[in-house]
Amino acid sequence: MLITGKTRVCGIIGNPVEHSLSPVMHNAAFAELGIDCVYVPFRVLPESLKDAVHGLRSQGVLGFNVTFPHKIEIIKHMQKLNQTARQIGAVNTVLNAKGDLVGYNTDGIGAVEALRQNGVDLPNAGFTILGAGGAARAIVFTLAETTSRIQVLNRTFEKAKKLKREVKRKLRRDIMVLPLTKKCLTQALSTTNVLVNTTSVGANADPKGSFLDELGLDRRMTVFDIVYGQSESMLLQKARQQGCRTIGGIEMLLHQGASAFEIWTGRRAPIETMRRALASHQVKQAKDNAW
C-alpha cells in the first residue's frame, strides 16, 4: 500500500493477520476525528520480527498493535515498556515516541472493560481462565488487581505454574492453576461465575474442543470467548443454548483498541463509531457468506 503526503501509519503485525478487524475500527475512528492516519495489517513471520520492527521504526510509523505469535517476543525489540506491560510480560500496543518504541498492554484493560460493560460483578466473581499465553497473562494480571478468585487451566501445565509464580511475586496474590483436561475443567467450573476462553478450545475448527459438548454449564454463568471470527464459536453457541450470558471477542477487541487509539493519538477514542464500524462489517461478512 502506498501512503502519500503527511499521512501517518498505524498497523498490526502478526501471523496471520488477514482476519483482523482492527483496521475496520481504527480507520473509522481516524476518519471520525479527522486524523490523517491509516491503519494497515502487516503479516510478519517469527523469523522476520526483528527486521519488521526495525522497518516500522525507521519509517516513522505512529505505532502498531502486536498479535499472535509475537506478544512476548516483541519485548526484546522495545526501547521502553510501561509498567503494565512490564508486569504482564507481554505487549500488544507499541507507540513510536520520536524513534523510541514504547510497549504497552491494553489486552487486560479491554477484557475487563468488556466484562464490566456486560454486568459482571468483578470483585465478587470467581473466574476460570483457559490458556496462559500473552492475552491470558494480561487478563489474569488485570483481574488479580480486583479479585483473588482466579483459576487458570492450560494444556502445558508448566506454563500455568510459571504464571502463578509471577502473579505471586509481582502482585502478592495467589491464583489456582490446573492442567487443561476434561476432569480439571469440570472441577473448576463447579466454583466458577465467569469462564474466559483465550485458547482454540471451543473454536469451530478445533476438534480438540469437542469435549465441551459433555460439560454442564450453569445458566447463571457468564462465558467470554476472546477469540472472534466470522461466526460465533462452538463454546459460545453451547453456552447460549444452556442459558448462559455470553460475551464475544469483538467486545474485547473494541475496548483494547480504544485504549490503543488513545495511546497513539492522545485523544479520546470515538468508541461508538468504532463499535458501529465493527457491527457494519460483521453484517457485510454475514451477507457475503450467505451468497
C-alpha positions in Angstrom: 0.0 0.0 0.0 1.4 3.4 -1.0 0.9 6.2 1.6 1.4 9.7 0.4 1.5 13.2 1.8 1.6 13.7 5.5 -0.4 10.6 6.3 0.9 8.7 9.3 0.7 4.9 9.5 -0.5 2.6 12.2 -0.9 -1.1 11.8 -1.0 -4.6 13.3 1.7 -7.2 13.0 1.2 -10.9 13.4 0.8 -14.2 11.6 -1.8 -14.5 10.3 -3.5 -11.0 10.3 -5.9 -11.4 7.4 -8.9 -11.9 9.7 -8.2 -8.9 11.8 -11.0 -6.4 12.2 -8.7 -3.8 13.8 -8.3 -1.8 10.5 -12.1 -1.5 10.3 -12.5 0.2 13.7 -9.3 2.3 13.7 -9.7 3.7 10.2 -13.3 4.6 11.2 -12.0 6.4 14.3 -9.3 8.3 12.4 -11.9 9.4 9.8 -14.4 10.5 12.6 -11.8 12.7 14.3 -10.2 14.0 11.1 -6.8 12.5 11.9 -4.6 12.0 8.8 -3.6 8.4 9.6 -4.2 5.0 8.1 -4.2 1.6 9.8 -2.9 -1.4 7.8 -2.1 -5.1 8.5 1.4 -6.5 8.2 1.9 -10.2 8.1 5.1 -11.0 9.9 6.7 -14.4 10.4 8.5 -15.1 13.7 11.9 -15.2 12.0 11.2 -11.8 10.4 10.1 -10.0 13.6 13.3 -8.1 14.3 13.6 -6.8 10.7 9.9 -5.9 10.6 10.1 -3.9 13.9 13.2 -2.1 12.6 11.5 -1.2 9.4 8.4 0.2 11.1 10.5 2.2 13.4 12.7 3.6 10.6 9.6 4.6 8.6 8.3 6.7 11.4 5.0 4.9 12.0 2.8 6.4 14.7 2.6 3.0 16.4 1.2 -0.5 15.9 -0.6 -3.4 17.5 1.0 -6.8 18.1 -0.9 -10.1 17.9 -0.2 -13.8 17.8 2.5 -15.1 18.0 4.6 -12.0 18.8 3.2 -10.5 22.0 6.0 -11.8 24.3 8.9 -11.9 21.8 8.3 -8.3 20.8 9.6 -7.1 24.2 13.2 -7.8 23.1 12.8 -5.0 20.4 11.3 -2.3 22.6 13.3 0.6 23.9 10.9 1.1 26.8 8.0 -0.7 28.5 5.2 0.9 30.5 4.6 -0.5 34.0 1.6 -2.7 32.9 3.4 -4.3 30.0 6.5 -5.0 32.1 4.4 -6.6 34.8 2.4 -8.7 32.4 5.4 -9.7 30.3 3.6 -9.2 27.0 3.0 -6.3 24.6 0.1 -5.7 22.3 0.4 -2.0 21.6 3.5 0.0 20.6 3.9 3.7 20.4 6.7 5.3 18.4 7.8 8.1 20.7 10.2 10.1 18.5 12.1 7.0 17.5 11.8 5.1 20.8 9.4 2.2 20.6 7.4 2.0 23.9 5.5 -1.2 24.6 2.1 -1.2 26.3 -0.5 -3.8 27.0 -4.2 -3.0 26.6 -5.5 -6.6 26.4 -6.3 -6.8 30.1 -8.0 -3.4 30.2 -10.0 -4.4 27.1 -11.2 -7.7 28.6 -12.0 -6.3 32.0 -14.0 -3.4 30.4 -15.9 -5.9 28.2 -16.8 -7.9 31.4 -17.8 -4.7 33.3 -20.0 -3.4 30.4 -21.8 -6.7 30.4 -22.7 -6.5 34.1 -20.1 -8.8 35.7 -19.5 -8.1 39.4 -15.7 -8.2 39.1 -14.8 -8.1 42.8 -17.2 -10.8 43.8 -17.0 -13.2 40.8 -15.0 -16.4 40.5 -13.1 -16.7 37.2 -11.8 -19.6 35.3 -9.3 -18.7 32.5 -8.5 -21.2 29.8 -4.9 -20.6 28.5 -1.7 -19.0 29.8 -0.4 -17.1 26.7 0.0 -13.4 26.1 -3.7 -12.5 26.2 -4.4 -14.7 29.2 -1.5 -13.2 31.1 -2.9 -9.7 30.6 -6.3 -10.7 31.7 -5.1 -12.6 34.8 -2.8 -9.7 35.9 -5.6 -7.2 35.4 -8.3 -9.2 37.2 -5.9 -10.0 40.0 -5.9 -6.3 41.0 -9.6 -6.8 41.7 -10.2 -10.4 42.8 -8.3 -13.3 44.1 -10.7 -16.0 42.9 -8.9 -16.9 39.7 -8.2 -20.4 38.3 -6.0 -20.8 35.2 -6.1 -24.0 33.1 -3.5 -24.7 30.4 -2.6 -27.7 28.3 1.1 -27.0 29.1 0.8 -27.1 32.9 4.3 -25.8 33.5 3.4 -22.5 31.7 0.4 -22.1 34.0 2.6 -22.7 37.1 5.0 -20.1 35.9 2.2 -17.6 35.6 1.1 -18.4 39.1 4.6 -17.8 40.5 4.8 -14.4 38.6 1.4 -13.2 39.9 2.5 -14.2 43.5 5.9 -12.4 43.1 4.6 -9.2 41.4 1.2 -8.7 42.9 1.4 -10.8 46.1 -1.8 -12.6 45.0 -2.5 -16.3 44.8 -4.2 -17.9 41.9 -5.0 -21.6 41.4 -3.7 -23.4 38.3 -4.7 -26.8 36.8 -3.9 -28.7 33.6 -6.5 -28.2 30.9 -8.2 -31.6 30.9 -11.9 -32.5 30.9 -11.7 -33.6 34.6 -10.0 -30.5 35.8 -12.2 -28.2 33.8 -15.3 -29.9 35.2 -13.8 -29.4 38.7 -13.0 -25.7 38.0 -16.5 -24.9 36.6 -18.2 -26.1 39.8 -17.0 -22.9 41.5 -17.0 -20.6 38.5 -19.1 -17.5 37.8 -17.2 -16.4 34.7 -15.4 -18.6 32.1 -12.9 -16.8 29.9 -11.5 -18.7 26.9 -8.2 -17.4 25.4 -7.5 -20.7 23.5 -8.7 -22.6 20.5 -10.7 -24.9 22.7 -14.3 -24.5 21.6 -13.4 -22.9 18.3 -15.4 -24.1 15.3 -12.4 -25.6 13.6 -10.9 -27.2 16.7 -11.7 -30.9 17.1 -10.0 -30.9 20.5 -12.8 -28.7 21.8 -15.3 -31.5 21.3 -15.2 -32.5 25.0 -17.0 -29.2 25.7 -20.2 -30.9 24.4 -20.1 -33.1 27.5 -19.7 -30.2 30.0 -22.5 -28.8 32.0 -22.5 -25.0 32.1 -24.6 -23.4 34.8 -27.1 -20.9 33.2 -26.1 -18.3 35.8 -22.5 -18.4 34.4 -21.0 -15.8 32.0 -19.0 -17.3 29.2 -16.5 -14.9 27.5 -14.6 -16.2 24.4 -11.9 -13.6 23.4 -11.3 -15.3 20.1 -13.5 -13.8 17.4 -14.3 -15.0 13.9 -16.9 -14.8 11.1 -19.3 -16.8 13.2 -20.0 -17.5 16.9 -17.6 -20.1 18.4 -18.9 -23.5 19.4 -18.2 -22.6 23.0 -20.5 -19.5 22.9 -23.1 -21.4 20.9 -23.2 -24.1 23.6 -23.2 -21.5 26.4 -26.1 -19.6 24.8 -28.1 -22.9 24.4 -27.7 -23.6 28.1 -28.9 -20.1 29.1 -25.6 -18.5 30.0 -24.8 -14.9 29.4 -22.2 -14.8 26.6 -19.6 -12.2 25.5 -17.9 -12.4 22.2 -14.3 -11.4 21.4 -15.4 -8.4 19.5 -16.1 -6.7 22.8 -12.6 -7.1 24.0 -11.2 -6.1 20.6 -13.3 -2.9 20.8 -12.1 -1.8 24.2 -8.5 -2.8 23.9 -8.5 -1.0 20.6 -9.9 2.2 22.1 -7.2 2.2 24.7 -4.5 1.7 22.0 -6.1 4.6 19.9 -5.8 6.9 22.9 -2.1 5.9 23.5 -1.2 6.7 19.8 -3.2 9.9 19.4 -3.6 11.4 22.9 -7.3 11.9 22.1 -10.4 10.2 23.4 -11.4 7.3 21.2 -14.8 7.6 19.5 -15.9 4.2 20.8 -19.4 4.3 19.4 -18.1 5.0 15.9 -15.7 2.1 16.3 -18.5 -0.2 17.6 -20.7 0.7 14.6 -17.9 0.1 12.1 -17.3 -3.4 13.6 -21.0 -4.2 13.6 -21.5 -3.0 10.0 -18.5 -5.1 8.8 -19.9 -8.2 10.6 -23.3 -7.7 8.8 -21.5 -7.4 5.5 -19.5 -10.5 6.2 -22.6 -12.4 7.0 -24.3 -11.3 3.7 -21.2 -12.2 1.7 -21.0 -15.7 3.3 -24.7 -16.2 2.6 -24.0 -15.8 -1.1 
